[in-house]
Structure formats: structure tokens, C-alpha cells
Amino acid sequence: MELAHYSDFAVRLVNTEEPARNKDSLTSVDAVRALFGGSVQMARRATETDVTRFRNVRGRLRAVFEAADSGDHVLAVDLLNSLLMEFPVSPQVSGHETLGEDGAPDWHIHLAEHPSNASAGYAAMASFGLAFHLTEHGPDRLGLCQAAPCRNAYLDTSTNRSRRYCSDRCATRANVAAYRARKRLEAEASARSGRSAEAAHESRALSDR
């Protein structure tokens, strides 16, 4: 499993909450287990007490994205390092379950899943994945969606560092809103111009009397 895969764990957790919309889908142990995706063994360890723990980690991960998105990269790194120190990873070499074309093991590094509880395991994987992405691509590749009121987290993997939205849906919504705003301004400018022309015409008419 590629190490970059673990960065998705961070995005997945952060986006269980939409603060501007007052929405939170992380309300049950089933919601917690769903975050693990294919990591069934770790998901089974989740209990009701993990809901509160996950929310705490979520807030700290969002703070990393907020700092990076605002351009405070030093703070983003400091916050992430704090998570890495609290939730250390256990890398292991694996490959027996994935064979290459020659039939030999496809050796790779993945993170072992044997922490004290589900939230600690998830926090370790999410923090490590985010750290890998940050050091590989730069802290400016961690962003928050610019399509208000959405502030979902995303990882920018575009070639020209141009991503600004968490999804195509938000990008389309923002583009439509910007188009309508431009048309409204153009209409207002045209109306003002018309009124000015009418006033000038009336002024000339009065002068000619």
C-alpha cells in the first residue's frame, strides 16, 4: 500500500464535519467504523468512546489544514508534528499478499494496525499520511474549499497547484455564482450609465429652453 494512501484518512475524517452548515456526521460508532474503509480489523475495535476521541483528532487535523490554507506553514507543521509525537506510527515491510508479475512478493511499506485503541490507530495513519503528503508536495497543497459555505479539506495534486475546491460540484457552484455576480454588476453598471445618459439629456433639454 502506498504511503500517500494514508493522507486520505485525514481528509475523510476532517470532512465528517461542516462547521459553516452546522453539520456533523460523526455521531455514532458506525460512522467511526465507516471511516476505516477497507481496514476492517481496525474498524472492529471501534467503540462508542471512540466517537469523542475521533472528534478531538478531527479538530486538530482541521487546524492543520486551516493553518496551511491561510499560508501559515510553520504553524501547520508544528500542529502536525504534535499529532505525530502523540500518535507514533509503526511501519512494516509487507508483500506476501501482493505478488508481482514474476510471482515474487511486491515488497512495500505499510503501517501496522496494532495500537491501543481505534482512534489512536486512525490518528497515527492520518497524521503520517498528511505528513507524507506535506513533505512530498509542500504545505500549500493542503487546502480548504473556497466555495462558501463549504470548507471541506482537500489535497491538491494538480500539476500547477491550481486546485481551490474540494469537488467538481463545488467548483461548478462557485463558477456559476461568480458568473451571476459579474452579470449583476454589468446590469447595475448599465443601469447607472443609462440613468446618467438620461440625466445628461434632461440637463441639455433644460439648457436649450
C-alpha positions in Angstrom: 0.0 0.0 0.0 1.4 3.4 -1.0 2.1 5.7 1.9 0.2 8.5 0.1 -2.9 6.5 0.6 -2.9 7.4 4.3 -3.4 11.1 3.6 -6.9 10.3 2.6 -7.6 9.2 6.1 -7.1 12.8 7.3 -9.3 14.3 4.6 -12.0 11.7 5.3 -12.1 12.5 9.0 -12.0 16.3 8.7 -14.8 16.3 6.2 -17.2 14.5 8.5 -18.0 18.0 9.8 -19.2 21.1 8.0 -18.9 23.9 10.6 -20.5 26.6 8.4 -23.5 24.4 7.8 -23.7 23.2 11.4 -23.5 19.6 10.2 -21.7 16.7 11.8 -21.9 13.1 10.5 -19.6 11.7 13.2 -22.3 10.8 15.7 -22.1 7.1 16.1 -19.7 4.1 16.3 -20.9 3.0 12.9 -19.8 6.4 11.5 -16.4 5.9 13.1 -16.1 2.4 11.6 -17.0 3.6 8.1 -14.0 5.9 8.1 -11.6 3.0 8.0 -12.8 1.8 4.6 -11.1 -1.5 3.9 -9.2 -1.6 7.2 -11.8 -4.0 8.7 -9.7 -5.3 11.6 -9.1 -1.8 13.0 -12.7 -0.8 12.4 -13.9 -3.7 14.5 -12.0 -2.3 17.5 -14.0 1.0 17.5 -16.3 1.5 20.4 -18.7 4.3 21.5 -15.9 6.0 23.4 -14.0 6.5 20.1 -16.6 8.9 18.8 -15.4 11.6 21.2 -11.8 10.8 20.6 -12.2 10.9 16.8 -13.9 14.3 17.1 -10.9 15.6 19.1 -8.4 14.4 16.4 -10.7 15.8 13.7 -10.5 19.3 15.2 -6.7 19.1 15.4 -6.4 17.8 11.8 -8.7 20.6 10.6 -6.4 23.1 12.4 -3.5 21.8 10.3 -5.5 22.4 7.1 -6.6 25.9 8.3 -3.1 26.9 9.0 -1.8 25.6 5.7 -4.7 27.2 3.8 -4.0 30.6 5.4 -0.3 30.4 4.5 1.0 29.8 8.0 3.0 26.8 7.0 5.2 26.8 10.1 2.1 26.6 12.3 0.7 23.8 10.1 3.9 21.8 10.5 4.0 22.4 14.3 0.5 21.2 14.7 1.1 18.2 12.6 4.3 17.3 14.5 2.3 17.5 17.7 0.0 14.8 16.4 2.9 12.7 15.1 4.5 12.7 18.5 1.3 11.8 20.3 0.3 9.1 17.8 3.5 7.5 16.5 3.4 5.1 13.6 4.6 1.5 13.3 5.9 0.9 9.8 6.3 -2.6 8.5 7.5 -4.2 5.3 4.8 -6.2 3.7 4.3 -8.0 0.4 3.2 -11.6 0.9 -0.4 -10.7 -0.1 0.6 -8.8 -3.2 2.7 -10.6 -5.9 4.4 -9.0 -8.8 4.4 -10.2 -12.4 7.2 -12.6 -11.7 5.3 -14.2 -8.8 7.6 -12.7 -6.2 6.3 -10.6 -3.3 5.8 -6.9 -4.2 7.6 -5.5 -1.1 6.3 -2.2 0.2 5.9 -0.3 3.5 2.6 0.0 5.2 1.6 1.0 8.7 0.9 -1.8 11.2 -2.5 -1.7 12.9 -1.9 -2.7 16.5 -2.3 0.5 18.6 -4.1 0.6 22.0 -7.4 1.7 20.5 -9.1 2.5 17.2 -8.8 6.3 17.5 -5.1 6.1 18.2 -4.6 3.9 15.2 -6.6 6.1 12.9 -4.9 9.3 14.2 -1.5 7.7 13.6 -2.3 6.7 10.0 -4.0 10.0 9.2 -1.2 12.1 10.7 1.5 10.1 9.0 -0.3 10.3 5.6 -0.7 14.0 5.9 2.9 14.4 6.9 4.0 12.4 3.9 1.9 14.5 1.5 3.1 17.7 3.0 6.8 16.8 2.8 6.4 15.3 -0.7 4.4 18.1 -2.3 4.6 21.1 0.1 2.2 22.6 2.7 0.5 24.8 0.2 -1.0 21.6 -1.2 -3.3 21.3 1.8 -6.4 23.4 1.3 -10.0 24.2 2.3 -12.7 24.6 -0.3 -13.3 28.2 -1.4 -16.9 27.6 -2.4 -18.7 29.2 0.6 -20.2 27.9 2.8 -18.3 24.7 2.1 -14.9 24.5 3.9 -14.1 20.8 3.2 -10.5 19.8 3.3 -8.7 18.6 0.1 -5.2 17.6 -1.0 -4.1 19.4 -4.1 -2.4 17.0 -6.6 -2.8 19.2 -9.7 0.3 19.8 -11.8 0.1 23.6 -11.5 -1.1 24.0 -7.9 -4.4 25.4 -9.1 -7.0 23.5 -7.0 -9.3 25.7 -5.0 -12.3 23.4 -4.4 -13.0 20.1 -2.7 -15.0 18.7 -5.6 -16.3 19.4 -9.2 -19.7 20.1 -7.7 -18.3 23.0 -5.6 -16.2 24.3 -8.4 -19.2 24.4 -10.7 -21.3 26.1 -8.0 -18.6 28.7 -7.4 -18.2 29.4 -11.1 -22.0 29.8 -11.6 -22.1 32.2 -8.6 -19.2 34.2 -10.0 -20.8 34.4 -13.4 -24.1 35.6 -11.9 -22.2 38.2 -9.8 -20.5 39.5 -12.9 -23.8 39.7 -14.8 -25.4 41.5 -11.9 -22.6 44.1 -11.8 -22.7 44.6 -15.5 -26.5 45.1 -15.3 -26.1 47.6 -12.5 -23.3 49.4 -14.4 -25.5 49.6 -17.5 -28.4 50.9 -15.4 -26.2 53.6 -13.9 -24.9 54.5 -17.3 -28.5 54.7 -18.7 -29.6 57.0 -15.8 -26.5 59.2 -16.3 -27.2 59.5 -20.0 -30.9 60.3 -19.3 -29.9 62.9 -16.7 -27.5 64.5 -19.2 -30.2 64.6 -21.8 -32.6 66.3 -19.5 -30.0 68.8 -18.5 -29.3 69.7 -22.1 -33.0 70.0 -22.8 -33.4 72.4 -19.9 -30.5 74.5 -21.1 -32.0 74.8 -24.6 -35.2 76.3 -23.3 
